[in-house]
Amino acid sequence: MAKWMITYSKDEGTGVFEVEADDKPSMEQAVQWLLEMAAQNYPQEEPKDMPHETQTPAVRLLERYGIAVTGIALE
């Protein structure tokens, strides 16, 4: 299994989340893993607007935790 680094920005800084997977994770999979990690490690922010049920996971990650995925690279 390969080790993948998912980089993300939060609070004007950069973080790295490492995962092991045979193939390069899709952006959707990376966002899902970061949502799960953020729920355990960061307080949820109050939304600026009324949340919409049809929000994509990436929008939820940004609005709830202030996190945006910036890259996926092989370690």
N, C-alpha and C positions, 0 to 999 in steps of 0.2 A: 504494500500500500504506500502511496505517495503522501507526503505532508504538504498541505496547501495553506497558504497564508491569505487570509481575507483582511484587507486593510480597510479601515473606516475612519471617518472624521467625526469628532464630537468635541464640542466646546473649544473650537479653534485649535484642536490638537489631533494627532493621528494615533490610532490604536491598531493592534493586530490580533486577530482571532485565528488560531491554528486548528486545522482539522485534518484527519486522515481519510483519504478516499482514493479509490482506484483511478477515477477519471476526474478531470477538472470540474468542480461544482458549477452549476449554472448560477446566474445572478439570482434567480428565484430561490434556489436552495441556500445560497449565501445569506440572503435577506432573512429567510426563515430561521436559520441558525442564529443570526444576530438578534432577531426578535426574542428568541428563547433565552439567549445569554443576557440581553438587556433586562428582561423581566426579572431575572435573578439578581442582577448587580446594580441597577440604576433605578432611582425613583421615577415613576411615570409623571410626565409633565402634563399640565392642564392644556387642552387644545385651545388654540387661539380662536378658531371658528367651531361651529357645531360639527362634530365628526359625521361623516357620511358612511353608511353601511357598506357602500360599494368601494371604499378606499382599497387601494392595492396594498399588499404587505409593505412595500418600500415606502409608501406614503405614511402608513401607520408607524413604521420604524422612525421616520424623520419627525413626525408630529408628536409622538408619545415620548421619544427618548432623545431627540436631537441628533440622531445617528444617520449618516449617509455612507453607503458602501463606495469605496474609491478604487478598489482593485482586487483581483484574485490572481495569485502567482504561486508557482511551484517553489517550494523552499529549496 
